[in-house]
Amino acid sequence: MRSNKWNLVWTVIGTVIIVMTFVNNSGSKIVFGFELDIWMYRGLWSLITVASFVSFLKRKKEEAS
């Protein structure tokens, strides 16, 4: 089972990556050899970030009770 702190780490990494895509203002990114539109890339990282944060909150709630 993963530690709860890793969920928080992925949340921070995802947030930084999303913010940096707005700062760098590129049109596309290459992921696993495929060129993705920047909005698809942001959407992918948004899903990862939200899922990690929700998992963090659920585990934190379980630890508290």
PDBQT receptor file of N, H, CA, C and O in Angstrom, charges set to zero:
ATOM      1  N   MET A   1       0.841  -1.173   0.000  1.00  0.00    +0.000 N 
ATOM      2  CA  MET A   1       0.000   0.000   0.000  1.00  0.00    +0.000 C 
ATOM      3  C   MET A   1       0.894   1.247   0.000  1.00  0.00    +0.000 C 
ATOM      4  O   MET A   1       1.884   1.316   0.728  1.00  0.00    +0.000 OA
ATOM      5  N   ARG A   2       0.530   2.211  -0.816  1.00  0.00    +0.000 N 
ATOM      6  H   ARG A   2      -0.275   2.155  -1.407  1.00  0.00    +0.000 HD
ATOM      7  CA  ARG A   2       1.317   3.438  -0.897  1.00  0.00    +0.000 C 
ATOM      8  C   ARG A   2       1.101   4.288   0.343  1.00  0.00    +0.000 C 
ATOM      9  O   ARG A   2       0.042   4.269   0.971  1.00  0.00    +0.000 OA
ATOM     10  N   SER A   3       2.135   5.024   0.665  1.00  0.00    +0.000 N 
ATOM     11  H   SER A   3       2.995   5.040   0.154  1.00  0.00    +0.000 HD
ATOM     12  CA  SER A   3       2.039   5.948   1.781  1.00  0.00    +0.000 C 
ATOM     13  C   SER A   3       1.187   7.150   1.363  1.00  0.00    +0.000 C 
ATOM     14  O   SER A   3       1.140   7.514   0.188  1.00  0.00    +0.000 OA
ATOM     15  N   ASN A   4       0.533   7.742   2.321  1.00  0.00    +0.000 N 
ATOM     16  H   ASN A   4       0.571   7.446   3.276  1.00  0.00    +0.000 HD
ATOM     17  CA  ASN A   4      -0.332   8.883   2.048  1.00  0.00    +0.000 C 
ATOM     18  C   ASN A   4       0.459  10.084   1.555  1.00  0.00    +0.000 C 
ATOM     19  O   ASN A   4      -0.062  10.904   0.798  1.00  0.00    +0.000 OA
ATOM     20  N   LYS A   5       1.715  10.193   1.979  1.00  0.00    +0.000 N 
ATOM     21  H   LYS A   5       2.138   9.527   2.594  1.00  0.00    +0.000 HD
ATOM     22  CA  LYS A   5       2.506  11.354   1.556  1.00  0.00    +0.000 C 
ATOM     23  C   LYS A   5       2.797  11.325   0.063  1.00  0.00    +0.000 C 
ATOM     24  O   LYS A   5       2.998  12.382  -0.536  1.00  0.00    +0.000 OA
ATOM     25  N   TRP A   6       2.825  10.135  -0.563  1.00  0.00    +0.000 N 
ATOM     26  H   TRP A   6       2.661   9.277  -0.077  1.00  0.00    +0.000 HD
ATOM     27  CA  TRP A   6       3.068  10.065  -2.006  1.00  0.00    +0.000 C 
ATOM     28  C   TRP A   6       1.903  10.654  -2.785  1.00  0.00    +0.000 C 
ATOM     29  O   TRP A   6       2.111  11.238  -3.848  1.00  0.00    +0.000 OA
ATOM     30  N   ASN A   7       0.707  10.517  -2.290  1.00  0.00    +0.000 N 
ATOM     31  H   ASN A   7       0.538  10.042  -1.427  1.00  0.00    +0.000 HD
ATOM     32  CA  ASN A   7      -0.437  11.157  -2.940  1.00  0.00    +0.000 C 
ATOM     33  C   ASN A   7      -0.292  12.669  -2.917  1.00  0.00    +0.000 C 
ATOM     34  O   ASN A   7      -0.611  13.344  -3.896  1.00  0.00    +0.000 OA
ATOM     35  N   LEU A   8       0.183  13.192  -1.814  1.00  0.00    +0.000 N 
ATOM     36  H   LEU A   8       0.442  12.644  -1.019  1.00  0.00    +0.000 HD
ATOM     37  CA  LEU A   8       0.390  14.631  -1.710  1.00  0.00    +0.000 C 
ATOM     38  C   LEU A   8       1.526  15.084  -2.627  1.00  0.00    +0.000 C 
ATOM     39  O   LEU A   8       1.451  16.158  -3.223  1.00  0.00    +0.000 OA
ATOM     40  N   VAL A   9       2.572  14.272  -2.742  1.00  0.00    +0.000 N 
ATOM     41  H   VAL A   9       2.633  13.399  -2.259  1.00  0.00    +0.000 HD
ATOM     42  CA  VAL A   9       3.692  14.596  -3.638  1.00  0.00    +0.000 C 
ATOM     43  C   VAL A   9       3.203  14.672  -5.084  1.00  0.00    +0.000 C 
ATOM     44  O   VAL A   9       3.544  15.613  -5.800  1.00  0.00    +0.000 OA
ATOM     45  N   TRP A  10       2.401  13.683  -5.524  1.00  0.00    +0.000 N 
ATOM     46  H   TRP A  10       2.124  12.919  -4.942  1.00  0.00    +0.000 HD
ATOM     47  CA  TRP A  10       1.868  13.700  -6.893  1.00  0.00    +0.000 C 
ATOM     48  C   TRP A  10       0.949  14.891  -7.116  1.00  0.00    +0.000 C 
ATOM     49  O   TRP A  10       0.901  15.438  -8.218  1.00  0.00    +0.000 OA
ATOM     50  N   THR A  11       0.222  15.295  -6.088  1.00  0.00    +0.000 N 
ATOM     51  H   THR A  11       0.261  14.851  -5.193  1.00  0.00    +0.000 HD
ATOM     52  CA  THR A  11      -0.640  16.473  -6.195  1.00  0.00    +0.000 C 
ATOM     53  C   THR A  11       0.190  17.729  -6.438  1.00  0.00    +0.000 C 
ATOM     54  O   THR A  11      -0.152  18.551  -7.288  1.00  0.00    +0.000 OA
ATOM     55  N   VAL A  12       1.268  17.872  -5.699  1.00  0.00    +0.000 N 
ATOM     56  H   VAL A  12       1.547  17.204  -5.008  1.00  0.00    +0.000 HD
ATOM     57  CA  VAL A  12       2.142  19.041  -5.863  1.00  0.00    +0.000 C 
ATOM     58  C   VAL A  12       2.816  19.010  -7.234  1.00  0.00    +0.000 C 
ATOM     59  O   VAL A  12       2.867  20.032  -7.918  1.00  0.00    +0.000 OA
ATOM     60  N   ILE A  13       3.332  17.854  -7.640  1.00  0.00    +0.000 N 
ATOM     61  H   ILE A  13       3.291  17.023  -7.084  1.00  0.00    +0.000 HD
ATOM     62  CA  ILE A  13       3.998  17.740  -8.950  1.00  0.00    +0.000 C 
ATOM     63  C   ILE A  13       3.015  18.079 -10.066  1.00  0.00    +0.000 C 
ATOM     64  O   ILE A  13       3.355  18.825 -10.984  1.00  0.00    +0.000 OA
ATOM     65  N   GLY A  14       1.813  17.544  -9.996  1.00  0.00    +0.000 N 
ATOM     66  H   GLY A  14       1.536  16.938  -9.250  1.00  0.00    +0.000 HD
ATOM     67  CA  GLY A  14       0.805  17.831 -11.015  1.00  0.00    +0.000 C 
ATOM     68  C   GLY A  14       0.456  19.298 -11.090  1.00  0.00    +0.000 C 
ATOM     69  O   GLY A  14       0.311  19.852 -12.179  1.00  0.00    +0.000 OA
ATOM     70  N   THR A  15       0.318  19.932  -9.940  1.00  0.00    +0.000 N 
ATOM     71  H   THR A  15       0.435  19.482  -9.054  1.00  0.00    +0.000 HD
ATOM     72  CA  THR A  15       0.000  21.358  -9.903  1.00  0.00    +0.000 C 
ATOM     73  C   THR A  15       1.116  22.176 -10.530  1.00  0.00    +0.000 C 
ATOM     74  O   THR A  15       0.849  23.099 -11.300  1.00  0.00    +0.000 OA
ATOM     75  N   VAL A  16       2.359  21.850 -10.213  1.00  0.00    +0.000 N 
ATOM     76  H   VAL A  16       2.576  21.100  -9.588  1.00  0.00    +0.000 HD
ATOM     77  CA  VAL A  16       3.511  22.569 -10.778  1.00  0.00    +0.000 C 
ATOM     78  C   VAL A  16       3.555  22.387 -12.298  1.00  0.00    +0.000 C 
ATOM     79  O   VAL A  16       3.786  23.352 -13.028  1.00  0.00    +0.000 OA
ATOM     80  N   ILE A  17       3.338  21.179 -12.773  1.00  0.00    +0.000 N 
ATOM     81  H   ILE A  17       3.151  20.395 -12.181  1.00  0.00    +0.000 HD
ATOM     82  CA  ILE A  17       3.367  20.921 -14.214  1.00  0.00    +0.000 C 
ATOM     83  C   ILE A  17       2.265  21.707 -14.932  1.00  0.00    +0.000 C 
ATOM     84  O   ILE A  17       2.503  22.290 -15.989  1.00  0.00    +0.000 OA
ATOM     85  N   ILE A  18       1.068  21.721 -14.357  1.00  0.00    +0.000 N 
ATOM     86  H   ILE A  18       0.874  21.247 -13.498  1.00  0.00    +0.000 HD
ATOM     87  CA  ILE A  18      -0.027  22.461 -14.983  1.00  0.00    +0.000 C 
ATOM     88  C   ILE A  18       0.285  23.951 -15.035  1.00  0.00    +0.000 C 
ATOM     89  O   ILE A  18       0.070  24.589 -16.066  1.00  0.00    +0.000 OA
ATOM     90  N   VAL A  19       0.785  24.508 -13.952  1.00  0.00    +0.000 N 
ATOM     91  H   VAL A  19       0.960  23.990 -13.115  1.00  0.00    +0.000 HD
ATOM     92  CA  VAL A  19       1.136  25.930 -13.923  1.00  0.00    +0.000 C 
ATOM     93  C   VAL A  19       2.239  26.233 -14.934  1.00  0.00    +0.000 C 
ATOM     94  O   VAL A  19       2.187  27.252 -15.623  1.00  0.00    +0.000 OA
ATOM     95  N   MET A  20       3.234  25.352 -15.027  1.00  0.00    +0.000 N 
ATOM     96  H   MET A  20       3.276  24.524 -14.468  1.00  0.00    +0.000 HD
ATOM     97  CA  MET A  20       4.347  25.587 -15.953  1.00  0.00    +0.000 C 
ATOM     98  C   MET A  20       3.891  25.537 -17.415  1.00  0.00    +0.000 C 
ATOM     99  O   MET A  20       4.490  26.199 -18.263  1.00  0.00    +0.000 OA
ATOM    100  N   THR A  21       2.840  24.763 -17.726  1.00  0.00    +0.000 N 
ATOM    101  H   THR A  21       2.354  24.225 -17.037  1.00  0.00    +0.000 HD
ATOM    102  CA  THR A  21       2.357  24.761 -19.103  1.00  0.00    +0.000 C 
ATOM    103  C   THR A  21       1.751  26.108 -19.478  1.00  0.00    +0.000 C 
ATOM    104  O   THR A  21       1.798  26.509 -20.641  1.00  0.00    +0.000 OA
ATOM    105  N   PHE A  22       1.186  26.803 -18.501  1.00  0.00    +0.000 N 
ATOM    106  H   PHE A  22       1.149  26.477 -17.557  1.00  0.00    +0.000 HD
ATOM    107  CA  PHE A  22       0.667  28.142 -18.781  1.00  0.00    +0.000 C 
ATOM    108  C   PHE A  22       1.806  29.153 -18.913  1.00  0.00    +0.000 C 
ATOM    109  O   PHE A  22       1.726  30.079 -19.720  1.00  0.00    +0.000 OA
ATOM    110  N   VAL A  23       2.849  28.978 -18.130  1.00  0.00    +0.000 N 
ATOM    111  H   VAL A  23       2.914  28.226 -17.474  1.00  0.00    +0.000 HD
ATOM    112  CA  VAL A  23       3.988  29.901 -18.180  1.00  0.00    +0.000 C 
ATOM    113  C   VAL A  23       4.761  29.732 -19.488  1.00  0.00    +0.000 C 
ATOM    114  O   VAL A  23       5.119  30.724 -20.122  1.00  0.00    +0.000 OA
ATOM    115  N   ASN A  24       5.026  28.481 -19.900  1.00  0.00    +0.000 N 
ATOM    116  H   ASN A  24       4.735  27.675 -19.384  1.00  0.00    +0.000 HD
ATOM    117  CA  ASN A  24       5.816  28.220 -21.104  1.00  0.00    +0.000 C 
ATOM    118  C   ASN A  24       5.035  28.466 -22.385  1.00  0.00    +0.000 C 
ATOM    119  O   ASN A  24       5.623  28.774 -23.422  1.00  0.00    +0.000 OA
ATOM    120  N   ASN A  25       3.713  28.334 -22.323  1.00  0.00    +0.000 N 
ATOM    121  H   ASN A  25       3.234  28.084 -21.481  1.00  0.00    +0.000 HD
ATOM    122  CA  ASN A  25       2.831  28.645 -23.436  1.00  0.00    +0.000 C 
ATOM    123  C   ASN A  25       3.204  27.911 -24.732  1.00  0.00    +0.000 C 
ATOM    124  O   ASN A  25       3.264  28.521 -25.799  1.00  0.00    +0.000 OA
ATOM    125  N   SER A  26       3.451  26.614 -24.632  1.00  0.00    +0.000 N 
ATOM    126  H   SER A  26       3.403  26.118 -23.765  1.00  0.00    +0.000 HD
ATOM    127  CA  SER A  26       3.727  25.824 -25.834  1.00  0.00    +0.000 C 
ATOM    128  C   SER A  26       2.414  25.308 -26.418  1.00  0.00    +0.000 C 
ATOM    129  O   SER A  26       1.395  25.269 -25.728  1.00  0.00    +0.000 OA
ATOM    130  N   GLY A  27       2.441  24.913 -27.687  1.00  0.00    +0.000 N 
ATOM    131  H   GLY A  27       3.269  24.944 -28.248  1.00  0.00    +0.000 HD
ATOM    132  CA  GLY A  27       1.224  24.477 -28.359  1.00  0.00    +0.000 C 
ATOM    133  C   GLY A  27       0.918  23.009 -28.168  1.00  0.00    +0.000 C 
ATOM    134  O   GLY A  27      -0.243  22.602 -28.225  1.00  0.00    +0.000 OA
ATOM    135  N   SER A  28       1.960  22.197 -27.938  1.00  0.00    +0.000 N 
ATOM    136  H   SER A  28       2.903  22.528 -27.892  1.00  0.00    +0.000 HD
ATOM    137  CA  SER A  28       1.743  20.763 -27.781  1.00  0.00    +0.000 C 
ATOM    138  C   SER A  28       2.884  20.162 -26.958  1.00  0.00    +0.000 C 
ATOM    139  O   SER A  28       3.931  20.784 -26.777  1.00  0.00    +0.000 OA
ATOM    140  N   LYS A  29       2.661  18.949 -26.466  1.00  0.00    +0.000 N 
ATOM    141  H   LYS A  29       1.810  18.444 -26.612  1.00  0.00    +0.000 HD
ATOM    142  CA  LYS A  29       3.658  18.201 -25.693  1.00  0.00    +0.000 C 
ATOM    143  C   LYS A  29       3.735  16.794 -26.250  1.00  0.00    +0.000 C 
ATOM    144  O   LYS A  29       2.751  16.276 -26.778  1.00  0.00    +0.000 OA
ATOM    145  N   ILE A  30       4.900  16.173 -26.135  1.00  0.00    +0.000 N 
ATOM    146  H   ILE A  30       5.700  16.594 -25.707  1.00  0.00    +0.000 HD
ATOM    147  CA  ILE A  30       5.064  14.791 -26.563  1.00  0.00    +0.000 C 
ATOM    148  C   ILE A  30       5.051  13.902 -25.326  1.00  0.00    +0.000 C 
ATOM    149  O   ILE A  30       5.858  14.078 -24.413  1.00  0.00    +0.000 OA
ATOM    150  N   VAL A  31       4.117  12.937 -25.305  1.00  0.00    +0.000 N 
ATOM    151  H   VAL A  31       3.462  12.794 -26.047  1.00  0.00    +0.000 HD
ATOM    152  CA  VAL A  31       3.951  12.013 -24.191  1.00  0.00    +0.000 C 
ATOM    153  C   VAL A  31       3.987  10.599 -24.756  1.00  0.00    +0.000 C 
ATOM    154  O   VAL A  31       3.147  10.237 -25.580  1.00  0.00    +0.000 OA
ATOM    155  N   PHE A  32       4.957   9.800 -24.318  1.00  0.00    +0.000 N 
ATOM    156  H   PHE A  32       5.640  10.095 -23.649  1.00  0.00    +0.000 HD
ATOM    157  CA  PHE A  32       5.119   8.426 -24.785  1.00  0.00    +0.000 C 
ATOM    158  C   PHE A  32       5.171   8.328 -26.308  1.00  0.00    +0.000 C 
ATOM    159  O   PHE A  32       4.648   7.382 -26.897  1.00  0.00    +0.000 OA
ATOM    160  N   GLY A  33       5.804   9.309 -26.935  1.00  0.00    +0.000 N 
ATOM    161  H   GLY A  33       6.229  10.077 -26.457  1.00  0.00    +0.000 HD
ATOM    162  CA  GLY A  33       5.960   9.290 -28.382  1.00  0.00    +0.000 C 
ATOM    163  C   GLY A  33       4.779   9.856 -29.152  1.00  0.00    +0.000 C 
ATOM    164  O   GLY A  33       4.830   9.916 -30.380  1.00  0.00    +0.000 OA
ATOM    165  N   PHE A  34       3.730  10.267 -28.480  1.00  0.00    +0.000 N 
ATOM    166  H   PHE A  34       3.689  10.219 -27.483  1.00  0.00    +0.000 HD
ATOM    167  CA  PHE A  34       2.550  10.839 -29.126  1.00  0.00    +0.000 C 
ATOM    168  C   PHE A  34       2.504  12.336 -28.852  1.00  0.00    +0.000 C 
ATOM    169  O   PHE A  34       2.761  12.781 -27.734  1.00  0.00    +0.000 OA
ATOM    170  N   GLU A  35       2.177  13.101 -29.878  1.00  0.00    +0.000 N 
ATOM    171  H   GLU A  35       1.969  12.739 -30.786  1.00  0.00    +0.000 HD
ATOM    172  CA  GLU A  35       2.039  14.536 -29.704  1.00  0.00    +0.000 C 
ATOM    173  C   GLU A  35       0.623  14.843 -29.226  1.00  0.00    +0.000 C 
ATOM    174  O   GLU A  35      -0.356  14.484 -29.880  1.00  0.00    +0.000 OA
ATOM    175  N   LEU A  36       0.530  15.506 -28.082  1.00  0.00    +0.000 N 
ATOM    176  H   LEU A  36       1.326  15.797 -27.551  1.00  0.00    +0.000 HD
ATOM    177  CA  LEU A  36      -0.767  15.869 -27.508  1.00  0.00    +0.000 C 
ATOM    178  C   LEU A  36      -0.966  17.373 -27.554  1.00  0.00    +0.000 C 
ATOM    179  O   LEU A  36      -0.030  18.147 -27.353  1.00  0.00    +0.000 OA
ATOM    180  N   ASP A  37      -2.192  17.768 -27.821  1.00  0.00    +0.000 N 
ATOM    181  H   ASP A  37      -2.952  17.139 -27.984  1.00  0.00    +0.000 HD
ATOM    182  CA  ASP A  37      -2.561  19.170 -27.700  1.00  0.00    +0.000 C 
ATOM    183  C   ASP A  37      -2.333  19.592 -26.249  1.00  0.00    +0.000 C 
ATOM    184  O   ASP A  37      -2.505  18.786 -25.335  1.00  0.00    +0.000 OA
ATOM    185  N   ILE A  38      -1.953  20.835 -26.038  1.00  0.00    +0.000 N 
ATOM    186  H   ILE A  38      -1.814  21.490 -26.780  1.00  0.00    +0.000 HD
ATOM    187  CA  ILE A  38      -1.603  21.298 -24.687  1.00  0.00    +0.000 C 
ATOM    188  C   ILE A  38      -2.787  21.164 -23.727  1.00  0.00    +0.000 C 
ATOM    189  O   ILE A  38      -2.586  20.925 -22.536  1.00  0.00    +0.000 OA
ATOM    190  N   TRP A  39      -4.017  21.314 -24.227  1.00  0.00    +0.000 N 
ATOM    191  H   TRP A  39      -4.180  21.509 -25.194  1.00  0.00    +0.000 HD
ATOM    192  CA  TRP A  39      -5.176  21.198 -23.356  1.00  0.00    +0.000 C 
ATOM    193  C   TRP A  39      -5.430  19.755 -22.951  1.00  0.00    +0.000 C 
ATOM    194  O   TRP A  39      -5.892  19.496 -21.840  1.00  0.00    +0.000 OA
ATOM    195  N   MET A  40      -5.135  18.819 -23.834  1.00  0.00    +0.000 N 
ATOM    196  H   MET A  40      -4.759  19.030 -24.737  1.00  0.00    +0.000 HD
ATOM    197  CA  MET A  40      -5.245  17.401 -23.485  1.00  0.00    +0.000 C 
ATOM    198  C   MET A  40      -4.193  17.049 -22.434  1.00  0.00    +0.000 C 
ATOM    199  O   MET A  40      -4.469  16.304 -21.494  1.00  0.00    +0.000 OA
ATOM    200  N   TYR A  41      -2.994  17.588 -22.599  1.00  0.00    +0.000 N 
ATOM    201  H   TYR A  41      -2.770  18.193 -23.362  1.00  0.00    +0.000 HD
ATOM    202  CA  TYR A  41      -1.904  17.375 -21.644  1.00  0.00    +0.000 C 
ATOM    203  C   TYR A  41      -2.286  17.931 -20.273  1.00  0.00    +0.000 C 
ATOM    204  O   TYR A  41      -2.093  17.270 -19.252  1.00  0.00    +0.000 OA
ATOM    205  N   ARG A  42      -2.824  19.136 -20.258  1.00  0.00    +0.000 N 
ATOM    206  H   ARG A  42      -2.980  19.672 -21.088  1.00  0.00    +0.000 HD
ATOM    207  CA  ARG A  42      -3.270  19.730 -18.993  1.00  0.00    +0.000 C 
ATOM    208  C   ARG A  42      -4.397  18.919 -18.379  1.00  0.00    +0.000 C 
ATOM    209  O   ARG A  42      -4.444  18.741 -17.162  1.00  0.00    +0.000 OA
ATOM    210  N   GLY A  43      -5.306  18.428 -19.211  1.00  0.00    +0.000 N 
ATOM    211  H   GLY A  43      -5.268  18.573 -20.200  1.00  0.00    +0.000 HD
ATOM    212  CA  GLY A  43      -6.404  17.605 -18.723  1.00  0.00    +0.000 C 
ATOM    213  C   GLY A  43      -5.910  16.310 -18.105  1.00  0.00    +0.000 C 
ATOM    214  O   GLY A  43      -6.407  15.883 -17.063  1.00  0.00    +0.000 OA
ATOM    215  N   LEU A  44      -4.932  15.686 -18.748  1.00  0.00    +0.000 N 
ATOM    216  H   LEU A  44      -4.529  16.033 -19.595  1.00  0.00    +0.000 HD
ATOM    217  CA  LEU A  44      -4.338  14.456 -18.212  1.00  0.00    +0.000 C 
ATOM    218  C   LEU A  44      -3.714  14.702 -16.848  1.00  0.00    +0.000 C 
ATOM    219  O   LEU A  44      -3.950  13.946 -15.905  1.00  0.00    +0.000 OA
ATOM    220  N   TRP A  45      -2.924  15.750 -16.745  1.00  0.00    +0.000 N 
ATOM    221  H   TRP A  45      -2.732  16.364 -17.511  1.00  0.00    +0.000 HD
ATOM    222  CA  TRP A  45      -2.306  16.061 -15.454  1.00  0.00    +0.000 C 
ATOM    223  C   TRP A  45      -3.330  16.536 -14.428  1.00  0.00    +0.000 C 
ATOM    224  O   TRP A  45      -3.146  16.324 -13.229  1.00  0.00    +0.000 OA
ATOM    225  N   SER A  46      -4.392  17.165 -14.877  1.00  0.00    +0.000 N 
ATOM    226  H   SER A  46      -4.542  17.337 -15.850  1.00  0.00    +0.000 HD
ATOM    227  CA  SER A  46      -5.456  17.564 -13.944  1.00  0.00    +0.000 C 
ATOM    228  C   SER A  46      -6.132  16.336 -13.350  1.00  0.00    +0.000 C 
ATOM    229  O   SER A  46      -6.423  16.305 -12.154  1.00  0.00    +0.000 OA
ATOM    230  N   LEU A  47      -6.386  15.318 -14.180  1.00  0.00    +0.000 N 
ATOM    231  H   LEU A  47      -6.150  15.343 -15.152  1.00  0.00    +0.000 HD
ATOM    232  CA  LEU A  47      -6.974  14.077 -13.666  1.00  0.00    +0.000 C 
ATOM    233  C   LEU A  47      -6.055  13.409 -12.656  1.00  0.00    +0.000 C 
ATOM    234  O   LEU A  47      -6.512  12.955 -11.606  1.00  0.00    +0.000 OA
ATOM    235  N   ILE A  48      -4.776  13.346 -12.960  1.00  0.00    +0.000 N 
ATOM    236  H   ILE A  48      -4.405  13.714 -13.812  1.00  0.00    +0.000 HD
ATOM    237  CA  ILE A  48      -3.808  12.748 -12.034  1.00  0.00    +0.000 C 
ATOM    238  C   ILE A  48      -3.774  13.522 -10.728  1.00  0.00    +0.000 C 
ATOM    239  O   ILE A  48      -3.765  12.932  -9.648  1.00  0.00    +0.000 OA
ATOM    240  N   THR A  49      -3.753  14.847 -10.828  1.00  0.00    +0.000 N 
ATOM    241  H   THR A  49      -3.760  15.326 -11.705  1.00  0.00    +0.000 HD
ATOM    242  CA  THR A  49      -3.676  15.698  -9.641  1.00  0.00    +0.000 C 
ATOM    243  C   THR A  49      -4.926  15.557  -8.771  1.00  0.00    +0.000 C 
ATOM    244  O   THR A  49      -4.820  15.393  -7.555  1.00  0.00    +0.000 OA
ATOM    245  N   VAL A  50      -6.098  15.620  -9.384  1.00  0.00    +0.000 N 
ATOM    246  H   VAL A  50      -6.184  15.753 -10.371  1.00  0.00    +0.000 HD
ATOM    247  CA  VAL A  50      -7.349  15.526  -8.624  1.00  0.00    +0.000 C 
ATOM    248  C   VAL A  50      -7.492  14.143  -7.995  1.00  0.00    +0.000 C 
ATOM    249  O   VAL A  50      -7.889  14.028  -6.836  1.00  0.00    +0.000 OA
ATOM    250  N   ALA A  51      -7.173  13.098  -8.746  1.00  0.00    +0.000 N 
ATOM    251  H   ALA A  51      -6.850  13.191  -9.688  1.00  0.00    +0.000 HD
ATOM    252  CA  ALA A  51      -7.288  11.735  -8.215  1.00  0.00    +0.000 C 
ATOM    253  C   ALA A  51      -6.348  11.527  -7.026  1.00  0.00    +0.000 C 
ATOM    254  O   ALA A  51      -6.724  10.903  -6.033  1.00  0.00    +0.000 OA
ATOM    255  N   SER A  52      -5.133  12.048  -7.129  1.00  0.00    +0.000 N 
ATOM    256  H   SER A  52      -4.827  12.555  -7.935  1.00  0.00    +0.000 HD
ATOM    257  CA  SER A  52      -4.181  11.912  -6.023  1.00  0.00    +0.000 C 
ATOM    258  C   SER A  52      -4.646  12.691  -4.795  1.00  0.00    +0.000 C 
ATOM    259  O   SER A  52      -4.496  12.226  -3.665  1.00  0.00    +0.000 OA
ATOM    260  N   PHE A  53      -5.207  13.872  -5.020  1.00  0.00    +0.000 N 
ATOM    261  H   PHE A  53      -5.329  14.249  -5.938  1.00  0.00    +0.000 HD
ATOM    262  CA  PHE A  53      -5.653  14.684  -3.892  1.00  0.00    +0.000 C 
ATOM    263  C   PHE A  53      -6.865  14.054  -3.210  1.00  0.00    +0.000 C 
ATOM    264  O   PHE A  53      -6.958  14.057  -1.983  1.00  0.00    +0.000 OA
ATOM    265  N   VAL A  54      -7.792  13.513  -4.002  1.00  0.00    +0.000 N 
ATOM    266  H   VAL A  54      -7.716  13.511  -4.999  1.00  0.00    +0.000 HD
ATOM    267  CA  VAL A  54      -8.965  12.850  -3.422  1.00  0.00    +0.000 C 
ATOM    268  C   VAL A  54      -8.526  11.630  -2.615  1.00  0.00    +0.000 C 
ATOM    269  O   VAL A  54      -9.043  11.385  -1.525  1.00  0.00    +0.000 OA
ATOM    270  N   SER A  55      -7.580  10.870  -3.149  1.00  0.00    +0.000 N 
ATOM    271  H   SER A  55      -7.160  11.069  -4.034  1.00  0.00    +0.000 HD
ATOM    272  CA  SER A  55      -7.061   9.704  -2.433  1.00  0.00    +0.000 C 
ATOM    273  C   SER A  55      -6.380  10.136  -1.134  1.00  0.00    +0.000 C 
ATOM    274  O   SER A  55      -6.521   9.476  -0.105  1.00  0.00    +0.000 OA
ATOM    275  N   PHE A  56      -5.642  11.243  -1.188  1.00  0.00    +0.000 N 
ATOM    276  H   PHE A  56      -5.527  11.778  -2.025  1.00  0.00    +0.000 HD
ATOM    277  CA  PHE A  56      -5.002  11.785   0.015  1.00  0.00    +0.000 C 
ATOM    278  C   PHE A  56      -6.043  12.127   1.076  1.00  0.00    +0.000 C 
ATOM    279  O   PHE A  56      -5.881  11.781   2.246  1.00  0.00    +0.000 OA
ATOM    280  N   LEU A  57      -7.108  12.804   0.664  1.00  0.00    +0.000 N 
ATOM    281  H   LEU A  57      -7.239  13.085  -0.286  1.00  0.00    +0.000 HD
ATOM    282  CA  LEU A  57      -8.146  13.191   1.623  1.00  0.00    +0.000 C 
ATOM    283  C   LEU A  57      -8.860  11.981   2.212  1.00  0.00    +0.000 C 
ATOM    284  O   LEU A  57      -9.155  11.960   3.407  1.00  0.00    +0.000 OA
ATOM    285  N   LYS A  58      -9.143  10.969   1.384  1.00  0.00    +0.000 N 
ATOM    286  H   LYS A  58      -8.904  10.986   0.413  1.00  0.00    +0.000 HD
ATOM    287  CA  LYS A  58      -9.805   9.759   1.878  1.00  0.00    +0.000 C 
ATOM    288  C   LYS A  58      -8.941   9.034   2.903  1.00  0.00    +0.000 C 
ATOM    289  O   LYS A  58      -9.436   8.608   3.947  1.00  0.00    +0.000 OA
ATOM    290  N   ARG A  59      -7.658   8.894   2.607  1.00  0.00    +0.000 N 
ATOM    291  H   ARG A  59      -7.256   9.240   1.759  1.00  0.00    +0.000 HD
ATOM    292  CA  ARG A  59      -6.759   8.200   3.546  1.00  0.00    +0.000 C 
ATOM    293  C   ARG A  59      -6.558   8.999   4.821  1.00  0.00    +0.000 C 
ATOM    294  O   ARG A  59      -6.439   8.428   5.905  1.00  0.00    +0.000 OA
ATOM    295  N   LYS A  60      -6.520  10.306   4.695  1.00  0.00    +0.000 N 
ATOM    296  H   LYS A  60      -6.616  10.770   3.814  1.00  0.00    +0.000 HD
ATOM    297  CA  LYS A  60      -6.370  11.150   5.878  1.00  0.00    +0.000 C 
ATOM    298  C   LYS A  60      -7.598  11.005   6.776  1.00  0.00    +0.000 C 
ATOM    299  O   LYS A  60      -7.479  10.958   8.000  1.00  0.00    +0.000 OA
ATOM    300  N   LYS A  61      -8.783  10.934   6.155  1.00  0.00    +0.000 N 
ATOM    301  H   LYS A  61      -8.880  10.972   5.160  1.00  0.00    +0.000 HD
ATOM    302  CA  LYS A  61     -10.016  10.771   6.913  1.00  0.00    +0.000 C 
ATOM    303  C   LYS A  61     -10.052   9.412   7.599  1.00  0.00    +0.000 C 
ATOM    304  O   LYS A  61     -10.494   9.307   8.743  1.00  0.00    +0.000 OA
ATOM    305  N   GLU A  62      -9.581   8.351   6.898  1.00  0.00    +0.000 N 
ATOM    306  H   GLU A  62      -9.222   8.437   5.968  1.00  0.00    +0.000 HD
ATOM    307  CA  GLU A  62      -9.540   7.014   7.490  1.00  0.00    +0.000 C 
ATOM    308  C   GLU A  62      -8.570   6.950   8.670  1.00  0.00    +0.000 C 
ATOM    309  O   GLU A  62      -8.841   6.278   9.666  1.00  0.00    +0.000 OA
ATOM    310  N   GLU A  63      -7.440   7.651   8.554  1.00  0.00    +0.000 N 
ATOM    311  H   GLU A  63      -7.220   8.196   7.745  1.00  0.00    +0.000 HD
ATOM    312  CA  GLU A  63      -6.462   7.652   9.642  1.00  0.00    +0.000 C 
ATOM    313  C   GLU A  63      -7.009   8.389  10.862  1.00  0.00    +0.000 C 
ATOM    314  O   GLU A  63      -6.701   8.031  11.998  1.00  0.00    +0.000 OA
ATOM    315  N   ALA A  64      -7.816   9.411  10.625  1.00  0.00    +0.000 N 
ATOM    316  H   ALA A  64      -8.066   9.701   9.701  1.00  0.00    +0.000 HD
ATOM    317  CA  ALA A  64      -8.357  10.207  11.727  1.00  0.00    +0.000 C 
ATOM    318  C   ALA A  64      -9.411   9.435  12.507  1.00  0.00    +0.000 C 
ATOM    319  O   ALA A  64      -9.579   9.661  13.705  1.00  0.00    +0.000 OA
ATOM    320  N   SER A  65     -10.114   8.541  11.855  1.00  0.00    +0.000 N 
ATOM    321  H   SER A  65      -9.977   8.357  10.881  1.00  0.00    +0.000 HD
ATOM    322  CA  SER A  65     -11.182   7.822  12.561  1.00  0.00    +0.000 C 
ATOM    323  C   SER A  65     -10.744   6.465  13.063  1.00  0.00    +0.000 C 
ATOM    324  O   SER A  65     -11.536   5.749  13.675  1.00  0.00    +0.000 OA
TER     325      SER A  65
